[in-house]
Amino acid sequence: MARTATVERNTLETQIKVSVNLDGTGQFTCETGVPFLDHMLDQVARHGLIDLDIHAQGDLHIDAHHTVEDLGITLGMAVAEAVGDKKGMTRYGHAYVPLDEALSRVVLDFSGRPGLINKVQYTRGRIGSFDVDLFDEFFHGFVNHAKVTLHLDNIRGKNAHHQAETVFKAFGRALRMALAADPRMAGMMPSTKGSL
């Protein structure tokens, strides 16, 4: 069964449509009006081998806050829908990714319990025009709606762009691992509870 979903979420602040294919090849189309976030989401698609088609219009004349947060929410909703009942999936994923002087670790669990531990301390407050505080809003939106537990750590790094890129690449890799089918768990729920 194809693990795909398309979710549209419309508010007075944003209009967003996200399509995902969790068993894709990393194809990526994105128009959000927030170029640095587009760059980061491209990392998730390519390193997670998830096809992503994202279109967003938001109140960017105010700032990028609502758009970034609502993109996290909508992506989380789409991933949750595409995952389905979680039978036969690996469930847990982790990755370490370096980029020059930066090194980040991401660990996640499709537990059904939203939780974010974000220990990334960026070396500056903005990457170009992008406010790094918005990454926390994005990931909170994602975990609350994908219902995952997510730990983000930047182990070292001096360049904030490198820090962010290692986090998002590791996030993609961790998703790829967690979403992978486990042939030994075929048809089984990866939990002693019998449900997630």
C-alpha positions in Angstrom: 0.0 0.0 0.0 1.3 3.4 -1.0 2.3 5.6 2.0 1.2 8.9 0.6 -0.9 11.8 1.7 -2.0 15.2 0.7 -3.1 17.7 3.4 -4.4 21.2 3.0 -4.6 23.6 5.9 -6.1 27.0 5.6 -6.3 29.7 8.3 -6.6 33.5 8.2 -2.8 33.6 8.4 -1.7 30.8 6.0 -2.8 28.6 3.2 -0.7 25.5 2.9 -0.8 22.3 0.9 1.6 19.4 1.5 1.9 16.2 -0.4 4.2 13.4 0.8 5.3 10.0 -0.5 7.2 8.3 2.3 8.6 5.7 -0.1 9.8 8.2 -2.7 13.2 9.0 -4.2 13.7 12.5 -2.7 11.8 14.5 -5.3 11.2 18.0 -4.0 9.0 20.9 -5.0 8.5 23.8 -2.7 7.2 27.4 -2.8 6.8 28.9 0.7 8.2 32.4 0.4 10.8 31.5 3.0 13.9 30.6 1.0 16.1 29.3 3.8 13.3 27.0 5.1 12.9 25.7 1.5 16.6 24.9 1.5 16.2 23.0 4.7 13.1 21.0 3.6 15.0 20.1 0.4 17.6 18.4 2.8 14.8 16.4 4.5 13.4 15.2 1.1 16.7 14.2 -0.4 18.3 12.6 2.7 15.0 11.0 3.8 14.1 9.8 0.3 10.7 11.3 0.9 9.0 13.0 -2.0 7.7 16.4 -0.9 5.5 18.9 -2.7 4.9 21.9 -0.6 3.0 25.1 -1.5 2.4 27.9 1.1 1.1 31.4 1.2 1.4 33.2 4.5 1.4 36.6 6.1 5.0 37.3 5.3 4.4 41.0 5.4 4.3 40.6 9.2 7.1 38.0 9.5 7.8 34.3 8.7 6.5 33.0 12.1 3.0 31.8 11.1 4.2 30.3 7.8 7.1 28.4 9.4 5.0 27.1 12.3 2.1 26.1 10.1 4.4 24.3 7.6 5.6 22.2 10.5 2.0 21.5 11.5 0.9 20.6 8.0 3.9 18.4 7.3 3.3 16.6 10.5 -0.3 16.0 9.6 0.7 14.7 6.2 3.4 12.3 7.6 0.9 11.0 10.2 -1.7 10.3 7.6 0.8 8.6 5.2 2.3 6.4 8.0 -1.0 4.8 8.6 -1.2 2.1 11.3 2.6 1.8 11.7 2.6 -2.0 11.4 5.9 -3.4 10.1 7.8 -0.2 10.3 11.1 0.2 12.1 9.6 3.0 14.4 12.9 4.4 15.7 15.5 6.4 13.8 18.7 8.2 14.5 21.5 9.9 12.5 24.7 11.8 13.0 25.5 14.2 10.2 28.6 16.4 9.8 29.2 19.4 7.6 32.7 20.8 7.9 33.1 21.9 11.6 29.4 21.2 12.5 28.0 17.9 13.8 24.4 17.2 14.7 22.5 14.2 16.1 18.8 13.6 15.6 16.9 10.8 17.3 13.2 10.1 16.8 10.4 7.7 17.7 7.0 7.3 16.1 5.7 6.7 19.5 2.3 8.4 19.2 3.4 10.7 22.0 4.4 14.2 20.8 7.6 15.5 22.4 10.5 17.8 21.4 13.8 18.1 23.1 15.7 20.8 21.1 19.2 21.4 22.4 20.5 23.3 19.4 22.2 26.6 20.4 22.8 28.6 17.2 25.9 30.8 17.1 23.9 33.7 15.8 20.2 34.7 15.7 19.7 35.0 12.0 20.9 33.0 8.9 20.5 35.6 6.2 17.0 37.0 7.0 15.8 33.8 8.7 15.2 34.0 12.4 16.6 30.7 13.9 14.0 30.8 16.7 11.5 29.7 14.1 13.1 26.3 13.8 11.8 25.5 17.2 8.3 26.5 16.1 8.6 24.3 13.0 9.7 21.3 14.9 7.0 21.8 17.6 4.4 21.9 14.9 5.7 18.8 13.3 6.0 16.6 16.5 2.6 17.7 17.8 0.9 16.6 14.6 3.1 13.7 13.4 2.9 12.4 17.1 6.6 11.7 17.3 9.2 12.1 20.0 12.1 14.1 18.6 15.5 14.9 20.1 17.7 17.4 18.3 21.3 18.0 19.3 24.1 20.1 17.7 27.2 18.6 19.2 29.5 21.2 17.7 29.5 24.0 15.2 30.6 27.6 14.6 28.7 28.4 11.4 24.9 28.7 12.0 24.1 27.7 8.4 26.1 24.5 8.9 24.5 23.9 12.2 21.0 24.1 10.7 21.9 22.1 7.7 23.3 19.2 9.8 20.1 19.2 11.9 17.8 19.0 8.9 20.0 16.4 7.0 20.1 14.3 10.2 16.3 14.7 10.6 15.8 13.4 7.1 18.1 10.5 7.7 16.4 9.6 11.0 13.0 9.8 9.4 14.2 7.4 6.6 15.4 4.9 9.2 12.3 5.1 11.3 9.9 4.8 8.3 11.7 1.9 6.8 9.9 -1.5 6.6 11.4 -4.1 9.0 10.9 -7.4 7.3 11.1 -9.3 10.6 8.2 -7.1 11.9 5.9 -7.6 8.8 2.3 -7.1 9.8 3.3 -6.6 13.5 3.0 -3.5 15.6 6.5 -2.3 16.8 5.3 -1.9 20.4 4.6 -4.2 23.4 1.4 -2.3 23.9 0.0 -3.6 20.6 -0.8 -0.1 19.4 1.0 3.3 18.8 
